[in-house]
Amino acid sequence: MKPHYPQIVLSFAYRNYTVEIDRDELDEGYCVYAAWVNHDQGCAVAVPCAMTTIDAVRQAKQWIDQRFF
């Protein structure tokens, strides 16, 4: 098994949190996306798997809204 190195394709601030969208390519050539949320106390995987960057961004924003606001 080879190690996974994050490939951050998009990073933006949302409500004082930094969201990073990571792209991973599956063996079949498909790409999947994950969203990391970084804050003062650390980071969390807000979206473990999304099919598009748009879905990853939308779900990450919802994750932040539900947990912190």
VOPAGU-2260 file (C-alpha; in pm, 1 decimal, decimal comma):
REM VOPAGU-2260
SITE   aa  ch    i         X         Y         Z
SITE  MET   A    0       0,0       0,0       0,0
SITE  LYS   A    1     145,0     333,7    -100,1
SITE  PRO   A    2     114,6     636,9     128,8
SITE  HIS   A    3    -143,2     905,2      66,2
SITE  TYR   A    4      -9,6    1255,6      22,4
SITE  PRO   A    5    -277,1    1525,2      24,1
SITE  GLN   A    6    -330,4    1708,7    -302,7
SITE  ILE   A    7    -497,4    2030,8    -195,7
SITE  VAL   A    8    -674,4    2169,3    -502,7
SITE  LEU   A    9    -868,3    2447,2    -330,1
SITE  SER   A   10    -837,0    2637,2      -4,5
SITE  PHE   A   11   -1064,3    2912,1     127,6
SITE  ALA   A   12   -1179,1    3081,8     447,1
SITE  TYR   A   13   -1535,0    3036,8     571,2
SITE  ARG   A   14   -1654,5    3191,9     898,8
SITE  ASN   A   15   -1299,2    3218,0    1037,3
SITE  TYR   A   16   -1219,9    2855,8     949,3
SITE  THR   A   17    -990,6    2739,0     671,7
SITE  VAL   A   18   -1133,7    2474,6     441,8
SITE  GLU   A   19    -901,7    2267,6     225,3
SITE  ILE   A   20   -1031,3    2046,2     -54,7
SITE  ASP   A   21    -816,9    1738,8    -118,7
SITE  ARG   A   22    -833,7    1535,6    -439,9
SITE  ASP   A   23    -754,1    1165,2    -458,0
SITE  GLU   A   24    -751,0     952,9    -770,2
SITE  LEU   A   25    -890,3     601,8    -750,6
SITE  ASP   A   26    -741,8     307,1    -940,3
SITE  GLU   A   27   -1014,1     330,3   -1204,0
SITE  GLY   A   28    -911,7     688,0   -1289,8
SITE  TYR   A   29   -1197,4     853,6   -1102,4
SITE  CYS   A   30   -1133,4    1143,1    -866,9
SITE  VAL   A   31   -1291,7    1179,9    -524,4
SITE  TYR   A   32   -1267,0    1478,8    -296,0
SITE  ALA   A   33   -1241,1    1530,0      78,6
SITE  ALA   A   34   -1273,8    1848,8     282,2
SITE  TRP   A   35   -1058,0    1933,9     582,2
SITE  VAL   A   36   -1155,8    2209,5     823,7
SITE  ASN   A   37    -871,5    2378,0    1011,4
SITE  HIS   A   38    -925,4    2586,4    1325,2
SITE  ASP   A   39    -734,7    2706,5    1632,2
SITE  GLN   A   40    -753,9    2372,8    1811,8
SITE  GLY   A   41    -665,2    2148,2    1519,9
SITE  CYS   A   42    -830,0    2007,4    1212,5
SITE  ALA   A   43   -1102,6    1763,0    1117,4
SITE  VAL   A   44   -1217,0    1577,2     810,8
SITE  ALA   A   45   -1553,7    1739,2     753,3
SITE  VAL   A   46   -1628,9    1553,6     430,6
SITE  PRO   A   47   -1456,1    1216,9     385,6
SITE  CYS   A   48   -1581,4    1158,9      30,8
SITE  ALA   A   49   -1751,9    1373,8    -232,5
SITE  MET   A   50   -1777,1    1321,2    -605,7
SITE  THR   A   51   -1713,8    1686,1    -705,2
SITE  THR   A   52   -1541,0    1989,2    -559,2
SITE  ILE   A   53   -1876,6    2168,7    -550,7
SITE  ASP   A   54   -2025,2    1893,3    -332,3
SITE  ALA   A   55   -1720,5    1895,9    -104,0
SITE  VAL   A   56   -1740,7    2274,6     -57,5
SITE  ARG   A   57   -2117,0    2269,9       8,9
SITE  GLN   A   58   -2091,4    1985,1     259,6
SITE  ALA   A   59   -1793,2    2144,7     437,8
SITE  LYS   A   60   -1986,3    2470,6     482,1
SITE  GLN   A   61   -2285,9    2277,9     618,5
SITE  TRP   A   62   -2054,5    2087,6     856,2
SITE  ILE   A   63   -1914,7    2414,7     994,6
SITE  ASP   A   64   -2261,6    2570,2    1028,5
SITE  GLN   A   65   -2398,7    2267,4    1216,0
SITE  ARG   A   66   -2110,4    2235,1    1461,6
SITE  PHE   A   67   -2009,4    2591,5    1536,0
SITE  PHE   A   68   -2310,7    2814,7    1465,4
